[in-house]
């Protein structure tokens, strides 16, 4: 079955934007990051072996591990956590923030180290998602999503405040990051995308780390705080919308 010229032109037009994004350099960089972290752990772990002889021995060995080992494991985990490998990031953030297992043994340095390393790892993972989505969109059948009515509505919503929405989706523990997918589909610039990811995750992990360190193993409270913040922001957005509609009616 042969394709019509119009179909070929339409397919080329659909995927042209996504072919402008350089993918090989990014995937090479991502692979280097993973291999570097893995190599560093391969060097450090034999010097500080993690005991698997029972839960108590395991906890003791983790507690005694150096900050470098803890941060490398944490950062590598965050770098791997993405849409296609949806690892939970809240629990491990809380785990490295518990006072008895904390990276530095002091509150503010632990908050700084965990939030910066976690935000960096998550930003790299989210950028990898961006490039994987872009790779998929180079196929015209996938790129046809741009013609869907639902997509047009969503991208219209995203275009109003792409940085703010990307920031909010990274700040709050939302299971599905729609903003990340829309950023790739809409070809949102990667630098502001990365900045919004980093800032959102930095604040999220700082809150989780601080609350967990202060309240021992009650890291779930930090997640509840962030969800409460999401509820307040949603109410605020709703209130602003109602005020705007009321003004339009009165005018």
Secondary structure, 3 states (H helix, E strand, C coil): CCCCHHHHHHHHHHHHHHHCCCCHHHHHHHHHHHHHHHHHHHHHHCCCCCCCCCHHHHHHHHHHCCHHHHHHHHHHHHHHCECCECCCCHHHHHHCCCCCCCCCCCHHHHHHHHHHHHHHHHHHHHHHHHHHHHHHHCCHHHHHHHHCHHHHHHHHHHHHCHHHHHHHHHHCCCCCCHHHHHHHHCCCCHHHHHHHHHHHHHHHHHHHHHHHHHCCCCCHHHHHHHHHHHHHHHHHHHHHHHHHHHHHHHC
